[in-house]
Amino acid sequence: MEDETLRLLLIHADKFEYESKEKAVKEPETVADHSKKGVLQDGLVVFTTVEKGDEASPENTASNAAASIEEVLGWLKTNRVMIYPYAHLSNDLAGREPAIATLKILQSKMLEKGYEVSRAPFGWYKSFTISAKGHPLSELSRTVTSQQQTRQVSAPIKSEYMVMDEKGEVHSPETFRYGPGMKEFESLVEKEALKKGLTGGEPRYLEYARRFGLEWESYADLGQMRFGPESDMIIQLLSDYANQVIRRIGIPILNVRGTNMFDVDVKPIREHLQLFGSRAYELDVDERTFVLRYAACFQQFSMVKDWTLSYRTLPFGTFEVADSYRMEQSGELLLSFRLRKFLMPDLHIYLKNLNEAIDVGRKVHDRIYEEIRKIHREYVSIYNTTRSFFEKNKDLFIEMARVEKKPLLLNFVPEGHYYWVLNVEYNIIDDLDRPREIGTFQIDVGNAQRFDIHYANEKGERVYPVIIHTAVIGGLERYLFALLDSAVRMERQGRNRCSPSGYRQFMLE
């Protein structure tokens, strides 16, 4: 028995307008004259195709679809939805009755969740006009079945953006006054905090990527890259370089290696997975469900929990260039930047306490900025943290701003919701004037206990360490993206190094 399936195309639109013209099937859905037209302003248009299946479980299919749509609405921060029957997403269409039943249930489920929902009639040829917003999440697709396991979608986490100047004073992003040399920081605030100004177009760096043999692999799942001889050499050199860079932090680092597949029934894996959310890349094998790791955390934590540690051995780090997987949505994929399979040079540092983590964290922050400045770029960063951690450690934030030589964009999140107390996202502003996260840094106060990683202190007592997560140069593909985008910038500035031979020299440097 096949699962009933819904195929969804989701467009975030400034405006969508339709008019029913004539019957497309013998018995279309009956509509009153006033319902033959519809308009949606600043909302999500859900183009929907119901495919054939057992046609016996529209309730399950609609519930799973509603959860998937709700997740996207949380990202977009809108509550207006238009469900639009659209037969052109499949050649295997369900019959009239199950299709209409599923669409009605989907509309009802979304209304129950408190959204403003309208629905175009089934079975009519319709004209429509649409103005899509054109940002990275404005065009997404989904395939939903009646049997799929849909994760519980919680309400979007409420957070508050603020700007901290270099003196430590906090300002509203709406009223902050930008000084000279803050153009890129202003762009970050507008797009991340104020949610405006996203631009479209094809990035110029893709031309360079093709010359180096960076391509999508058409025989695999979406979001999988292949590397020709030149780009493979670059990736191998970047892997070696990432290994060298982390040694400059000044602590012992142990290289480890492991697997990429973990059982979701293992308690710490399941709990961590619930924090990660819907982007888990899962597969079923022999009636068991596994998740492909989305960084090196699972393998390194599973390994270190079996080690005998004492206060004398801390701090130390574990490192692996880990093949990592995230179920990024098809509309978000971008060659060498947003992928479903990528290489993460993931370093975890185990520290006795929070004070030691803050001290080492300063060194990590310095190294991250040192590396991006080697390619003549600057990061503009988002500091996700709690208000209590910020207030208790304001000197740390002022010091990090001194390294940045610019204000900080703070994002205050609820207390106790995340396993970290500080999570820094280091962004460049790319050729399309969009923030692109490259480097990462977190202070983790929750996972040591979750995975039972512990050490014995001076009194022989069992203590859970604080863990720093970092990828100093970022994911290898993303760092390569930064290099290519920098080559584009140099070319626009008329610098000769961006001739075919010149940008090869730039890459080698």
N, C-alpha and C positions, 0 to 999 in steps of 0.2 A: 504494500500500500504506500503510495507516494504521499509526502507531506503536501498539504496545501501551501502555496507560496505567494507572497506579496513581493513585487519588485517596486522599489521606491526610488524616485529621482527627486532630490530635495534642493530647492533653489531659494536662497534668501534674496527677496526682491524688495526694491523700493516701491514698485507698484505692479500689480497683476490684474488684468481685466479680461473677462471672457463674455461671449454671447452665444447661446445655443441657436443653431441655424436650422438643421433638419435631422430627421431620424437616421441613425447609423445602423440600427438593428430593427427587426420587425416590431418588437414591443419594447421601446425604451422606457426608462423610468418616468413615471408620470410626474409632471411638474406644473405648477401654476405659472401663468404668464410672467408674474413678477420675479420668479426664480430662474428665468431663462438667462438672466444677466447676473454677473457678480464682479465685485471689485475687492481686492486686498491691498491695503497700504502698509508698507514696512512690516512684512511678515514672511512666513515660510510657506512656500507653495510645495505641496506634496503630490507630485505626479505619481499615480498609483495604478499598477496593473495586477489583477488577481489571476494567477495561473491555475491550470488544472491540477488536481490532486485527488485525495479521497473526498474532498468537498464536504467533510463531516465535522470539521473543527474550526469554523470561522471565528469562534470566540477566542481560542488560543492564538490563532494567527493575528487577529486584531490586537489582542493584549500585548503580544510581543512587538508588533509594529508600533503601538502607542508608546511603549517603553523606549524604543529606539528613537522615535521622533522627539520624545521628551528630552532625551539626552542632548540632542542637537539644539533644541530650543534653549537649554541651559547654557550651551556654549555661545549661542547668538544673543542671549538676553532679550528675547522677544516672546510674547505670549499669543501672537496671532497666527492662525493656521488656515490654509485653504487646501482641502482634499480634492484633488482633481483627477477623475478617472482618465486613464491615458493608455490605450491599448497597444501603443507602439513600443513598449519595453519588452515584449515577448511575442512569440508566434504560437504559444500554447495556452490559449486563454480559457479561463473558467467560464461556465455557463452563466446565463443572466441571473438566476436566482441566488446562487452562492456568491457571485460577485457583488450584487447589491447588498446582500446580507452582511458580507464582510466589511464593505464600505460604511454601512450604517453603524455597525458595531464599533468600528474604528472611530467614527465621529463621536459616538456616545462615550467611548473610553476617554477621548481627549477632553470632552466637555466635563466629565466627572473629575478630571484632574485640574479643572479650573481655567482652561485655556479658551480663548475666543476662537471658535471653529466654525467655518462655513464649508459647504460641500457642493461641488458642481454636479449636475445630474448625469446619470449613467446612460449610455446608449445614444448619444447625440453627437453629430458633427458640430464642432464649436470653433469659432474664431477666437484667438486670444492675443494679447500683447503683454510683454513682460519686460521689466527693467531690472536686471540682476545687479547686485551690489558689487560683485567682482573682487571680494576679498578672499583669503585662502579657504574659508569655511563656507563660502556662498554657494558652492556646487558640490553636493555629495550624493552618493548612491548607497542603497541598502538592499539586501535580499533577506527576507524574513520568512521563516517556516512556522508551522503550527507546533512542531516538536522541539524547536531550539530552546536551549537553556538561556533565558534572558536574565542578566544580573539585575538585582534590585537597583533601581535608579533613584538616588536620593536627590533631594532638592539641591539646586546649585549652592555651593558654599558662598556665604556672604563674606566679602572682604572689603577693605577700604584702602584706596590708594592715597598716598601723601608724598610730598617732595621734601626731602631734607637737604638744606643747603650745607655748604662746607663748614659753617659755624655750628651746625647741629640744630638749627631752628627748623621747625616743621611747618609746611605750607600746604594749602589746598592746591591740587593740580590745576584747578580752574582759574586760580588767581595768581599763581606763581609767575614772577617776572624773570624772563630769561636774559642772561647777559651775553656778551660777545663770546663766540666760539661754542655756543650751546645748541647749534642747529640740530645735530644728531640726537642730543638728549631731548630736545623739544619734540622731535619726531617720535621717539620712544613713548613719551608721555601721551601724546595725542592718540597714538594707535593702541597702546596697551591700557592706559588709564581712562582716556576719554572716548575710546572706541570710534575714532573717526579718521578719515583721510587715507584709508587703504587704497592702493593703486593697483591696476591690472597690467597686463602685457607679458610678453615672453622675455625672461631674463637673458641678457646678452651673454652671460657666462656659458650658456649651453653650446654656443658656437665653439668655445675653447674645449669644452668637455668632449665634444665629438672628435676634435682633432687628436685628443689624447686617448681615444678608444674607450671613453666612459659611456655606457649605453644601458638601457633597460634590457632585461632578458625576456624575450617574448614567449619562450616555452615554459616559463615558471609562473608562479603566482605574481600578482601585481606587486610593484614596489621592490623587486629584486634586481640588483645590478650585475653586470658583467664587466670585466676589466681586460682590455687588450694588453699587449706586451708593455707599452709605455706606462699605462695607468697602473698596471700590476706592480711595476718597479716602484712607482711613486708610493703606492699603498704600503709596500714592504719597507721602504725607507721611512715613511711616517710612523709605522709601527715601531721600528727601531728607535726613532727619534723620541716618541712618546715614552719609551722605556728609559731613555737617558734623562729626559727633562725632570721626571719625578725624583730622581736621585738628588737633585739640587735642593730639595726641601730639607734635607739634612737628617733624616731618620732611617733606620734599617728598613729595607723593603724586600719582601720575599716574592719571587715569581711563582705562581701556581697555575694549574690548568685543570679544566674539568669538562663536564657535559653541559648541554643546553636544554635538557628536557627534565621537568620536575613534576611529581605527582601532586595534583591539587588536593588530594585527601590528607596530605601531611599537614598538620595543624599550622605551623608557622608559615608554610607556603600559602595555604588557604587564606590566612589572616592578612598576609602581605598583599596577596592578590586582590582582596577586597578593597584595600587602600588604593591600589593601582587603577581599578575601575575597568572600563569596557575595552581598553586597548590591548588586552591580553590576547596573545596568539595561541590558541588552544588546538589540540588534536586528540582524537580518541584512538586508543590502541588496546586490543585485547580486553575490551569492556572496562577500561580505565581511562580517565581523562588526565592529560598532561598539559602543562603550560610551557611554552618555550620562553626561556629567560629574557627579560627586557633589559638586563644589564648583568654584571658579574655577581650581584649580591647573593643570589641563592647558593651558587656554588662555593663562593668564598666563605659565607657564613656557615654553611653546612660543614665545611672543612675545619674552620677555626674553632667551632664548638667542641670538636673532638681533641683539641690540643690542650695540654696542661700549661696554664699561663700563671705568671706571678707578676707582682708590681715591678720586679726587676726587668722583665722583658718588654714592658710598655714604655714609650710608644713604639709601635712597629706597624708596617703596612703590608698588605697583600695586593698583588697586581696581576692582571691578565688582560690581554687584548681579546675581549670576549665577543664572539659572534652573538648578536642580540636581535630580538624580534619584537615588533610592536604592530598591532593590527591598525595601522593608520588607514583612514578612509581614503577611497580611491581619488576623490576630488582634492585631497590635500597633498598627494604624492608629488615630490619634486626631486628630480635627478640629483643625486649626491647630497641632498639635504634632508628631505622627509621620506623615509624608506620603511619597508616592512622588515628588511633584514639589513643589519649594519654592523660595523666593528667599533666597539667601545673600549678604549684603553682605560679600564676602570680600576681605580686605586681606592682601597679602604684602609684608613688609618685608625688603629685601636689605641685609645687614650684613657688614662686613669680617671679623669673627671672632666667636668665642663670647663674649668679654668685652663687645664692643659689643652683642651680642644680649641679654645679661643686663641691661645698662644700659637699653636701650630697652624690654626686657621689663618692667622695673619700671614704666615710664610707662604701658605698655599695661594692666598689672594695675590701676594706679590709676584709669585711665579706665573700665575695666570695672566697678569697684566704684562709682565716682562715678555712673555711669549707672543702675545698679540701685537705688541709694539715692534717686535722684530720684523713684522711684515708691514710696518707703517700704518697700522690701523689702531682704532680705539674702541673699547667696549662701552656700551651704554647698558646698564644692568638693572635688573629688577631684584629687590631684596625682599623676598617673602619671609615674614617673621611674625611673631606674636608681639602684642604691645608690651607685655611684661618683660620679655627678653630684650626688647629694644630699650625700655626704660632702665633696666638693670645694667645694660652694657652699651650705653650710648657712646662712651669713649671709643669702643670698637668700631662703631659705624662712622664716627668722625675720622678715625684713622683710615678706614677703608676709603672714605671720600677723598682723603688726602692723596692716596695712591691713585685713585681715579682722576683726580684734578677736576672734579665736577660734582654737582649735586647727585643725590641718590633718589631713585624712585622706590619708595617703600610700598609694600602691599601687606597690610595687617590682616592676618587670618585668625579664626577662632582659636582660643586656648585649648590645647589638648587634642585637637582634631588630627593633626599629622604626627608622624613619628619624629619629625625634625623640629628644631626651634629656629633654624635659619636655613634658607634655601635660596642661593643666589643664581640667577639666570643671566649669563654673560652674552649680550647680543651685539652683533655688528649691525649697522644700517646698510642694507645692500644697494645695488644699482637701481632698484625699483623703489627705493626709499621705504623699505620694509624692515622691521626688526627681525633678525635671524639669530636664534640662540645657538651658540657654539660651545663655550666652556660651561662647566657646572661645579657647584660646591654646596655641600650640605653638612650641617651638624646634627647628627642623628642620636636621639636620646631614648629611642624605643626598641630598636631591633635587637640589641644585645640580649635583652630579657626575652624577647619573642623567640629568638633562636637558641637561647640558653648559652650564650657566649659569656664566660665569666673568668675572673682571675682572683688569686689570693693576695690580699693586701699584707701590710707589715705584721698585722695581728693574726694572719691566717684566715681572715674572714672572706667570705664569698662576695665579690663585688662585680657588678655589670659595667663594662667600660662604655664610654661615649665613643661613637664611630663617626669619622669624617668620610663622606663620599665625595670623590672628585674625579673629573676627567680634565686634566690641566690644559691640554690643547683641544679638548672636545672630541666627539666621535671622529674617527679618521676621515670618513666621507665628508662630514661637516667642516672639518678643518681644510680639506681639499676644496670644498665649496668656497671657504673664505679666501684661499689662495687665488682661485679663479676669479672671484669677484674683485679681488684687489688688482688683478691683472686688467680687468675691464676698467677699473677706476684709473689706473695708470695710462691706459690707452686713451681714455677720454681727456686726460690731462696732456696728451701729446708727447708722452715719454717714449723714447725709442725702444726701451726694454720690452715693449709689448708688441714688437714685430714678431713673426713666427719664431725666429731664433731667440729674440729677446725674452719672450715670456717663458721659453724653456729654461733660460738661464735664471730667470726670476724663481721658477719652481725649484730649481736645484739649490738655490741659495736658501 
